[in-house]
Amino acid sequence: MFDDFPLPPEDRDIVEQVRALAREKFAPRAAAHDDKAAFPAANFDDLKKAGLTALRVPRELGGKEISSLAYLHVLRALANACGSTALTFNMHSTVAFFATHLGTAQARRYWGKRLSEGMILGSLGSEPFNNPFLPGAIASLDSVLVKRGNGYHLKTRKAWCSLGSYADAWVVYVLPEGAKNLETSLSLAVVEKAPTGITFIDDWDAVGMRGTSSITIDFDVDLSADHVIGEPGELIRANLRAEYSLGYCGTYYGIAEAAYAFAASSAKTALGMALAPGRDRMNPDIGRLITECGYVRAQLATMWIAAQHAATSTTPGTEQRRRSLITCKAVIAERAAELVQRAVRVAGAKSIYRKHPIERQYRDVLAGLVMAARPEHGYYMVGFDDLGVAAILESGK
């Protein structure tokens, strides 16, 4: 039921390496990171030591350059163990992909070298009242790059800054001074960690994904021109923003899969007792338990097939890829939240204890419902196309 699309041997080796780390080291640490709302620094240190932090960096620039399908497997494995590690690793890996696929060849080589040496990047788009990832008309941004000599000055506040103070540098979504349109002017600036000009505001105390350390950061820094990635609007013209959703699919699928594994183990124990000789084998709760587990497993199988298809159907930068990833993320995020809730029912009352993994997974999976592109944005895109709204609007001019 859980058939995997084939992976090339070199990708399989990396996926197995991540699975081993996740199973043996990350999973045992997950509860403590959640309880203390502490960033899983030890997990990232282990990934760096294993040479696994440049997975989406081209080989010619020093990276591993695994396939989109292998990357999906990696995020699934990380999320099986620790949702916060998976989510923050996806942030780092996606902006690393941007830094090594945009701009000049010289710039790509520079960032490729830094990333292959273990540099960790944070991804900072959101502001307290603005978000550049929302659909066109409501997307906005106040972070402005002001020209200063041969470089720039940036003074801004960014919210929900995953990786917090752990990152070596942050890829900050900005607009050049005087820009009128986000779609044509959105830019990426790299701010490296420094002793001055960066203020960390420790305000992260969320229900779920507590280990992401998604604090607020204030910047008041000077930047050299070579720390701006690509030209204004290049990220949007290259049609790469949806690449975050590839990792989101693996992350929220992996959380739901792990919750079901715990629930199924509990269900097998319960069935062993309920179906023992001398017990009432006609108890309707037995049938309901079996049916509930079958439903969750069948839904997981469908979600995994959809995720693999989205990862392999097209190449980054195509409109089909963008739509496929956003749609898949919408479905998986919403379905994962439902399935983890069902896993709670299967596992019973003990699963809502704070120390039970399903309780943490129940909270972590909620983030998928509010992270852009949110499910409703994906459904709107599908409905807009399916109903031919663009043609209707055009005909009414």
N, C-alpha and C positions, 0 to 999 in steps of 0.2 A: 504493500500500500504506500510505503514511503520511498518509492523509487527515486534514485538520484540520477540527474543527467551526468554523463561521463565527464571526468576531470582528467587533464593530462597528468602524467606521473609526477612532474615537478610541482604542480599545484597540490596534488594529493599529499605529498610529503609535508608541505607547509601547513595544510589544513590539519593533518595529524599532529604536527608539532604544537599548533595552537590548542587543539583539543586536549592534549596531554597537560599543558600548562593550566588550562582552564579547570580541568577535572582535579588535578593534584594540588594546585596552589590557589587559584582564584576562588573556587567554590568555598573552601574552608574559611576564607577571609571575608566573604560577602556580608555576613550578618553583622560583623563588627563595623565595617564601613557604613552600613545602613544605620546602625544604632547610633554611631557617633557623628553621622553626616560628614564623614571624612573621605577625602579623595583617595582612591585606591592606588596610591603612589607606588607601593611595592609591586602591584601588578604591572604597571607601566615600566618600572625598572626591570622586571623580568622579561618583558617584551623587548626592551632595548638590548639587554644582554644576549637575547636569542637572535638578534638581528631581524626583528619582525615589525619594525615601525615604519618601514618604507615599502609597504606592500603595494601601494598604488602609484609608486614612482617608477618611470620607465627604466628598463635595464641599462640602456646606454647612458643613463644619468646616475647609475649606481644603485638603483632600487631593485625590488623583486618583481614588480610588474605582473602580479598574478591576475588571472582572468576575473571578470565580474562575477562569474559563477563561483569561483573559489573564494572571492571576497565575501559573497553571501554566506558561504559555509563558515568562514572565519567568524563573522558577526553572530551567526547562529550559535556557534560553540561558545563564544564569549558570553552571550546572553544566557545560555543554559546555566552558566556558573554565576554571573554577576551582571545584572542589567546596567548598572552605572559604568562598569568598565567597557561594555559593548558600546553604549551610547557615546561616551567621550572618545573612544578609539575611532568611532566613525567620524566624529567632528574633525579630529586630527587628520585622519586619512583622506577625507574629502577635500580639505583645503590644501593638503599636500599635493593632491591630484591637480588642483587648480594652479598651484605655484609652479608645477612642472609641465603644464600643458598650455599656459598662457604666456604672453609676452615674448621677448626676443629669445633667440637660441642661447645667447650668453647668460641671460637672466635664468633661464630654465636650468642651465648647467650649474649655476651658482647655487640655486635652491635645491637642486637634486643632490649635490655634494653635501650640503648641510643636513638634509633630511636622511641621506644614507648613512651619515655619521651618528644619527640618533636624535636629531632635533625634534622636539615635540611642539606642535602648533595648536593654539586655541582658535576657535572660529567665532567671531563676534559680529553678529549682524543686528540683533535686536537692541532697541533702546527702550527706556521706560514707557514711552507712549507711541513708539513707531516700530514698524517691522518691514524690511525690504523684501520679505519672502511672500507677502500676501498678494492676491490677485491685483493686476495692474492699477485699477482706479484707487485702491485703498492702500497700496504700498507707499511707504514714505520713509524719510531718513533725514536727520538733522546733523549728522556728523560731517563736517566740512573740512577739506584739506585747504589750508590757506598758504599761498605761495610765500616763501621767505627765502630770499637769496637764491641759491641754486637748489634748494630743497623745499620742504613744506613744514608747516606747524599744524598740529592736530590737538584740539581741545574738545573733548566730548565725554559723555558718560554712556557706557554700554551695560545692558542688563542681561541676565541669564547667561553669564559668561562661563560656560562649561569648561572644566579643567582648572578653573580658578587661578591661583597663583602658581600652580605646578608647571604650567607651560613655559617653554623657553622663549616663545614669542607668540604674538596673537595676530591673526589675519583679520583686520578690521574693515568692515564695509563702510565706505565713505563716498562723498560726492566732492568733485573738484569745486573750488570757489567759483560762484557764478553759474553753476549748472542749473538748468531749468527743468530737466526731465530725468527721472531716475532710470528709465528704460535705456536711455542713450548715454548716460553718464556714470552709472554705478561703477565704482572702482574698489580695488582691494589694496590696503596698505598694511605692511608688516611692521609691527612695533615689537622690537626686541626687549627682553627684560632688562631693566636698568634700576639703579638705586634711587633715582629721582624721577619725578614726572608721572609716576604710576601709583595710584592709590587703590588698594583693595578694600572693599566694603563688605565685611563678613555678614551678609544678610540672608544667606541661604538656609532656610529651615522648612523644607517642603514635605508634602505627604509622601511622595515617591521619588525615585531616582535621587535619593539623598546623598549618595556618594559622588555625584557629578560635580559637586562644589560649584554650582552655577551662580556665583556671586555677582555683585555689581562692581565694575571697574571704572575709575576715572582716569582719563589720559590728558596730559598737558605736556606734549613732547614735540621735539623737532625730529624730522625724518629726512634722510637723504633721498634723492630722486630715484635711486635704484631700489628703494624699499617700497615702491608702488608697483604692483604686479600688472603688467599689460597696459593697454590703453583704456581710457574711459569707455565704459559700455561693452568691453570685450567679453566679459563673463557672460553677459546676456546674449550677445551676438553669437558666441560659441555654443549657446544653448546647454550650459552645463549645470545650472543651479539645481536641477532635479537629481543630480548624483547623490545628494544627501539621502534621498529616499531609498536608494539601493541598500544602504546600511540599515536604515530604519526597518525595512522589510525583514532583514535577517535578525535584527534586534528584537522586535516585538513578536516575531514568530518564535524565536528561541526562548523567550520568557514564557510564552504560552505552552510550548512543548515541555519545558522543564516542570511547569506547574502540573501538567497532565501526568508526567512521569511519577511525581510524588503521589498524586491522587490515585493513579492506577495501582500503585504499590499498596496503598491503603485499602483500595477496593478488593484486591486479591486476598488480603488478610481477612477482610470482612466476609468475603464469599467462602473462604476456607472454613470459617466457623458456621456460617449460615447454612451451608450445604452438607455439614457433617451428618453422619447417620444419627437418626433419632430426632433431628431438627425439622421444623415445618418448612419443607422445601417449596411450598406453594405461597409463601409469604410474598405479597406483591412488591415489597421493597426490594426484593432480590432482582426481579425483572426490571424495575426502575433503575437500579444501580447499573446493571449490565447495559441497558439502553443508553443511559447517560454517558457512560464510558465509550460506547460505540459511536455516539454522536460526536463527541469531542475528537476522537481519533479520526473519524472520517473528515471532519472539518479541517483538522490539521493537515491531512493528506492533500486536500484540495488547495489549501493555502500554500503549501510547499511547492506544489506543481506550478501554481501561478507565479510564485516568487522566482523560481528557476527560469520560467519562460520569460519573465520581464528582464531578467539578468542577461539572457542569451539571445533575445530576438533581434536586437539591433545594437549598433555601436554608439558610444557616447557622442553627444552633439546633434543627434538626429531628433526631429520633432516626434517621431514615433517612439523613440526611447523615452523622451521626457513624459509623454502622455502615459506610456506603459508603466513607468516607475511611480508616477503620482497616483495613478489609479490603483496600482497594486498596494502601495503604502496605505491608501485610504481603506481598502478592504481588509488588509491584514491588521492594521491598528485597531479598527473597530471590532473585527471578529476576535482578535486576541483578547481584548477586554472582556468580551462575552465568555470566551472559553475558560479564562482564568476564574471567572465567577462560578462557572459550572464545576471547575475543579475544586473550589471551596466546598460546594455542596457534596461532591463525591467523597472528599476526605473527611467531612464532618466537622464538628465543633472544634476539634483540636487544631484545625488549620487556621483559626483566627487568633491563636496565641501569637504574641509578638515574636517568639523565637522560632516559629514554624516558617520554612521557606516559602510556602504558598502565600502566607500573609504579606511577606515582602514583595513577592511577584504580583500580587493583587494590587498593591500600591504603585509599583513601578510601571505596570502596563498602562496605567491611566495617562501617563505622559504622552503616549501615542495619539491620544484623542485631541490634544491641544497644541502639539508641535506642528508648525507649518511644513508642508502644506497639510492642513487639517483635513480629515475625511470629507467634510462638506465641500471643501474646495475641489477635491478630486471628483466628487459626484457632480458638482456643478459643471465642471469641464466636460464630463461624459454627456450629461444632459444637454448642454449647449450644442455639442456636436451632433448628437443623435436627433435632436429636434430641428436641426437646421436653423438655429436662431440667427446666425450671421446673415444667411440669405433673407430671412424674414425682415431683419433690420434694414438690409440693403434695399429691399423692394419697397420699403416704406419711406425712403428718402424723398 
